[in-house]
Amino acid sequence: MAPDAPLVELEKVTFTYLGQEKPLFKGLSLRLQKGEWLSITGPSGSGKTSLLRMLYGAVFPLEGEVRVLGTPVDRRSRYRLRRQMGLVFQSFELLPRKTVLENVVYGAEILGWPPRRAREKAEQRLADVGLLPLKDRRPGTLSGGEQQRVGLARALIHEPPLILADEPTGNLDPANARNVFEILWELKERWGSGVVLVTHSRDLVEWSQGQHLELGRL
């Protein structure tokens, strides 16, 4: 990937599901550079999650080209592509029988890291999200906001250049939602990562002061 290449680039992308006549979006073009933040909003069924899934190779456009991290998505292994990203979802999907630290270490084990490095990085990420003192707790003893922050630490353990987040604050109250956004913003600034975020929160979109794409109004 060239140093000045966009992290995400869509050129005249049209997407529809099989059997659906009307495209969810048509002729969509956008760019996201390093360190930039893109919020995606729109009504249910407008294609927000589909667009995000397109960026990590789960679905493909009917027309146009999607390039992520400098390469067309349809020419890359989805497994290798996702290893270079941080994927954050609304559901926490934590392992209930593992401690907070073990849950985050698991994210590093998937990447094939040796145990010592995995633990060190896991503790760093837990410190980043303010949960290192709770590392020996089980997920079931945490609040929803704390569980989401554990999920954030696990997804971002490898300091990814691109973070894709699908409604990560959808299950949280406004205070915890703002806290998760602030953590994402701080890590983006530190690492120079790009962030693509699907959200329903207009307040948080305005707070981020980044790019804003509203689907359903193309």
Backbone torsions as a table, in degrees:
resi	resn	phi	psi	omega
1	MET	NA	125.1	179.2
2	ALA	-64.9	145.0	-176.3
3	PRO	-55.4	-34.0	-176.6
4	ASP	-100.1	7.0	-179.2
5	ALA	-71.8	144.0	176.2
6	PRO	-61.8	146.4	173.8
7	LEU	-69.2	-37.9	179.5
8	VAL	-133.0	134.8	177.2
9	GLU	-145.3	120.1	175.3
10	LEU	-113.1	130.5	180.0
11	GLU	-120.5	107.2	174.7
12	LYS	49.3	53.8	-176.1
13	VAL	-87.5	130.5	174.3
14	THR	-120.7	135.6	-177.8
15	PHE	-136.8	136.0	173.0
16	THR	-149.4	153.7	175.2
17	TYR	-85.3	153.0	-179.7
18	LEU	-56.2	128.7	180.0
19	GLY	87.8	-3.9	179.8
20	GLN	-100.4	126.2	-175.5
21	GLU	-76.9	-44.5	-175.6
22	LYS	-88.4	126.2	178.2
23	PRO	-63.7	147.2	173.2
24	LEU	-68.2	-39.2	171.5
25	PHE	-150.1	152.2	-173.2
26	LYS	-137.4	131.6	176.8
27	GLY	64.8	33.4	-176.2
28	LEU	-80.8	127.1	175.4
29	SER	-128.4	138.2	176.1
30	LEU	-162.0	162.7	176.3
31	ARG	-137.6	144.7	174.5
32	LEU	-131.3	120.2	179.7
33	GLN	-95.2	171.0	177.0
34	LYS	-56.8	137.3	177.0
35	GLY	80.3	0.3	-179.0
36	GLU	-95.1	159.3	-178.2
37	TRP	-124.6	128.1	176.8
38	LEU	-121.4	121.6	174.2
39	SER	-100.1	133.5	177.9
40	ILE	-114.3	123.6	177.6
41	THR	-125.9	175.4	178.6
42	GLY	147.3	163.4	-179.1
43	PRO	-68.3	163.5	176.7
44	SER	-57.3	135.5	179.7
45	GLY	86.4	4.9	-178.1
46	SER	-85.7	-8.4	175.3
47	GLY	106.0	14.4	-177.4
48	LYS	-60.5	-54.5	-179.0
49	THR	-67.7	-35.6	177.9
50	SER	-60.9	-40.9	178.3
51	LEU	-63.9	-42.6	178.4
52	LEU	-63.6	-42.6	179.7
53	ARG	-63.6	-31.3	177.5
54	MET	-63.5	-33.1	-177.7
55	LEU	-71.6	-24.1	176.3
56	TYR	-110.8	20.7	168.3
57	GLY	77.6	19.8	178.5
58	ALA	-82.8	-29.7	174.6
59	VAL	-137.4	163.5	-176.1
60	PHE	-130.1	153.0	-177.0
61	PRO	-73.1	155.0	172.9
62	LEU	-73.6	-38.8	178.1
63	GLU	-140.7	157.9	176.9
64	GLY	90.3	-178.2	-177.0
65	GLU	-130.3	140.5	176.7
66	VAL	-116.6	118.7	176.6
67	ARG	-115.5	130.0	-179.8
68	VAL	-130.0	129.8	-178.3
69	LEU	54.5	37.4	171.2
70	GLY	88.5	-0.4	-175.8
71	THR	-135.2	141.2	173.6
72	PRO	-55.5	132.6	-175.6
73	VAL	-60.6	-35.7	-176.9
74	ASP	-74.5	-2.0	177.8
75	ARG	-109.1	9.2	-177.0
76	ARG	-121.2	153.1	171.2
77	SER	-67.2	127.7	179.3
78	ARG	-61.0	-36.5	179.8
79	TYR	-62.1	-48.2	-178.8
80	ARG	-66.9	-37.1	179.5
81	LEU	-62.7	-46.0	-176.6
82	ARG	-69.4	-26.4	177.0
83	ARG	-67.3	-18.9	178.8
84	GLN	-93.7	0.7	-177.4
85	MET	-114.9	166.3	166.7
86	GLY	-113.4	115.8	-177.7
87	LEU	-105.9	118.6	-176.7
88	VAL	-120.2	128.3	-176.1
89	PHE	-120.8	169.7	-179.1
90	GLN	-67.0	-40.3	177.9
91	SER	-81.3	139.6	-173.7
92	PHE	-74.4	-38.5	177.9
93	GLU	53.0	41.7	176.5
94	LEU	-83.8	154.3	179.7
95	LEU	-86.7	112.1	-169.4
96	PRO	-64.8	-26.3	-177.0
97	ARG	-89.4	-6.5	178.1
98	LYS	-99.2	153.7	175.9
99	THR	-72.6	170.6	175.7
100	VAL	-55.3	-48.2	179.8
101	LEU	-62.2	-43.6	-179.7
102	GLU	-63.9	-34.0	176.8
103	ASN	-63.5	-41.1	-179.5
104	VAL	-73.7	-39.7	176.0
105	VAL	-58.4	-35.3	179.8
106	TYR	-57.3	-36.7	177.3
107	GLY	-61.8	-34.7	178.2
108	ALA	-77.5	-33.8	178.9
109	GLU	-63.6	-36.3	177.5
110	ILE	-61.0	-32.1	179.3
111	LEU	-81.1	-5.5	177.7
112	GLY	84.0	19.8	-179.1
113	TRP	-74.7	149.7	174.7
114	PRO	-68.1	153.7	-173.5
115	PRO	-54.1	-43.2	-176.8
116	ARG	-64.3	-46.6	178.8
117	ARG	-63.5	-40.8	-179.7
118	ALA	-59.6	-44.7	-179.0
119	ARG	-67.1	-43.1	-180.0
120	GLU	-60.2	-46.5	-179.9
121	LYS	-67.8	-36.2	178.5
122	ALA	-62.7	-41.7	178.5
123	GLU	-67.2	-36.8	176.2
124	GLN	-61.5	-47.0	-178.4
125	ARG	-66.3	-38.0	177.5
126	LEU	-64.6	-35.6	174.6
127	ALA	-65.2	-39.2	179.6
128	ASP	-60.0	-37.1	-177.7
129	VAL	-96.9	6.4	174.5
130	GLY	77.7	25.6	-175.5
131	LEU	-122.5	11.2	-178.8
132	LEU	-57.2	-38.0	178.2
133	PRO	-63.4	-16.0	-178.1
134	LEU	-103.4	16.5	-171.2
135	LYS	-62.4	-24.6	-178.1
136	ASP	-95.7	3.7	178.6
137	ARG	-81.3	161.3	172.2
138	ARG	-92.9	149.2	-178.1
139	PRO	-54.0	-35.1	-177.2
140	GLY	-65.3	-15.1	179.5
141	THR	-93.7	0.2	-176.9
142	LEU	-100.2	159.3	173.2
143	SER	-75.0	168.4	177.9
144	GLY	-60.1	-41.1	178.9
145	GLY	-64.3	-39.0	178.3
146	GLU	-67.8	-40.2	178.5
147	GLN	-63.0	-39.6	178.6
148	GLN	-65.4	-36.4	177.7
149	ARG	-67.5	-33.5	173.4
150	VAL	-64.0	-44.6	177.9
151	GLY	-60.8	-36.7	177.7
152	LEU	-64.9	-45.5	179.1
153	ALA	-60.4	-40.5	-180.0
154	ARG	-67.5	-43.8	-177.2
155	ALA	-68.5	-27.7	-174.3
156	LEU	-109.5	18.7	-175.4
157	ILE	-60.2	-29.2	-174.8
158	HIS	-97.2	13.9	178.1
159	GLU	52.2	59.5	-172.4
160	PRO	-68.4	149.0	177.8
161	PRO	-72.3	-20.1	-178.9
162	LEU	-134.8	127.6	179.2
163	ILE	-114.5	124.1	176.8
164	LEU	-113.2	121.8	-174.4
165	ALA	-127.6	122.3	-178.4
166	ASP	-107.4	101.0	179.5
167	GLU	49.7	50.6	-175.7
168	PRO	-66.6	-16.2	-178.8
169	THR	-112.2	13.1	-174.9
170	GLY	-61.7	-27.9	-178.6
171	ASN	-100.1	9.7	-172.8
172	LEU	-111.1	154.6	174.3
173	ASP	-73.9	164.7	-174.7
174	PRO	-54.9	-38.8	-178.0
175	ALA	-66.5	-45.3	179.0
176	ASN	-69.2	-35.1	177.5
177	ALA	-61.9	-44.9	179.0
178	ARG	-62.8	-38.4	179.5
179	ASN	-62.4	-44.2	178.5
180	VAL	-63.3	-42.0	178.4
181	PHE	-61.8	-42.3	-178.9
182	GLU	-64.8	-36.9	177.2
183	ILE	-65.4	-45.6	177.9
184	LEU	-58.4	-43.5	-178.9
185	TRP	-64.6	-44.1	-179.0
186	GLU	-62.3	-42.9	179.9
187	LEU	-68.9	-37.5	175.4
188	LYS	-58.4	-45.1	-179.3
189	GLU	-66.3	-39.5	-177.9
190	ARG	-68.3	-43.3	-173.9
191	TRP	-95.1	-13.9	-174.1
192	GLY	73.5	22.9	-179.6
193	SER	-73.3	157.1	168.2
194	GLY	-95.2	146.9	-179.8
195	VAL	-125.8	129.2	170.4
196	VAL	-116.9	118.3	-171.2
197	LEU	-125.8	125.2	171.3
198	VAL	-92.0	128.2	-178.0
199	THR	-153.9	155.7	171.4
200	HIS	-99.6	-5.9	-172.1
201	SER	-86.2	106.4	177.2
202	ARG	-66.0	-36.5	-179.6
203	ASP	-61.2	-42.8	-178.6
204	LEU	-74.0	-29.1	173.8
205	VAL	-62.9	-45.7	179.3
206	GLU	-65.9	-37.2	-180.0
207	TRP	-63.1	-39.5	-175.7
208	SER	-68.2	-28.8	-179.8
209	GLN	54.7	28.6	177.2
210	GLY	-98.7	-164.5	174.3
211	GLN	-66.5	152.4	179.9
212	HIS	-137.8	124.0	175.5
213	LEU	-116.6	119.9	177.3
214	GLU	-105.9	108.3	179.2
215	LEU	-75.5	153.4	-174.4
216	GLY	93.5	-6.7	178.0
217	ARG	-130.4	34.5	-178.7
218	LEU	-82.3	NA	NA
